[in-house]
Amino acid sequence: MKTEFATFSGGCFWGVEKFLQEIPGVIDAVSGYAGGHTMAPKYTDVCGGRTGHAEVVDVEFDPNNITLKELVETFVKTYRDTNPKNLTSTSQYRSIILYRTEVQKETMEKVLFEYGQTNGKKITTQVKPLETFNKAE
């Protein structure tokens, strides 16, 4: 079985992790930090706002059971953000999804755009490349 990965943040990672683990097709969901500028961040550093990292959940999923599009749609229905300030936020709790490939980026951006069009509000969840994922201690 070939699996894929995607990384999400919508607040405190424990709640997001539990939510994502319960989605059929998700194999594993691991809490950690990503999206910032500090190497090997620790929880106290991330909470202190000194790292730029968000509390994220790295998701391994089976694309034969759930597509990336479906996974992002499910996430956005619960953790979407419409506050324009989120687009430039460096808060550990910001709404952000991180991609590994250009295909993932295109899929994520399309889902956010279409969801916003359907619901009449621009979705301001950040879409950024995943540079590193640091598992939470």
N, C-alpha and C positions, 0 to 999 in steps of 0.2 A: 504494500500500500504506500503510495506517495502522498505525503502530507505537505501542507503549506502553513505559513506563519503570517500573522498580522498583529499589530500592537495598538492598544486602545487605552485612553484615559478619559474618565468622566467624573473624577472626584477621588475620594479615598479608595485606594486600590483593593481593599478587602471586599467592599461591596460590589465593585465592578468585577472582580475575580469570581465571586460566587455567581453573579448574574451570567457571566460568560460560560462558566463551567456547566451550567444547566442547559445550554443550547444543544440540541441534537446535532451531532457531527463534530462538535468540539472534543478533541482528545485530551487536551491539557490547557490550563490557564495558569500562568506563573506571574506573581507580582514582582515588580522591580521599578527601576528608574530609567528614564530616557528623555531625550529632547533638550538636554542642557549642555553645559560646557565644562563640567568638572569630571575628571577621571575618577572612577571608583567611588562614587558618592555613598555616603552613609545616611541613614534615616534622619539623624539629627541635623545634618547639613542641608538635606532637602527641605525639611520642615523649617529651617532657619531662613530659607529663601536665598541662600548664597550660591546655589548651583545652577539654577535655570532648569533643572530637571522636573518633570512631572512624575507623579505616581502613576505608573502604567501597568498594564497586564499584557503579557506576551501570550498569544493564543496559537496553539497548534490545532489545525483542523483538517478534516478529511474532505477534500473538494468533491468527492463522489457523493457525500451526504449533505454538504452545505457549501454553496459557492461563496466566494469573497463578497460578491454583491449582496447576497442574502444575509451574510454575517454583518456587513456594514449597515444594511437596512435595519436589522434587528437592534444593533447598538444605537443607531441614530434615533429610533423611536423612543428610547429610554433616556439617552444621554446627550441629546442634541443641545446645542447652545445657540441662542439668537442674539446675545449681547455683543455688539460690535467691539467692545473692549476685549473680548476673548481672543480676537485675532492677533493681538499684540501682547497678550498676557504671558508672563513667565511663572505664574502661580503653579504650585505643585498640584493643584486640583483643576487645572484648566482642561477644557474639552479638546482632545487632540487624538488623531489617528496617524500612525506612522507606517510608511510603506517601504518595501524592499526593492521593488522594481517599478519601472515606468508604467507597466500594465496595471499594477496595483494602484498607483497614483491616479491614473485615469479612471479606474473603477470607483475609487473612493470619492473623487471630485464629482463624478457624474451622479452618484447616489445622493451626495449632499445637495447638489444643484436641483435635482429632480424632487427631492423631498421638500426643499424650500419652495419650489414652484407650486407643488401640490398643496402645501399648507399656508402659502401666502407670507412666509417670513424667511429671510435669508438665514441659512444655517451658518454659524460662525465657528464651527468646530475646525480647528487647525488641521491641515494636512501637510505633513513634513516627512522628509526621508529619515529612516532609522539609521543613525550612525553607530550607536552602541546600545545594547540593552544590559543593564546591571541588575542582576537578581537581588531582591531585597534580602537583607540579613535576618 
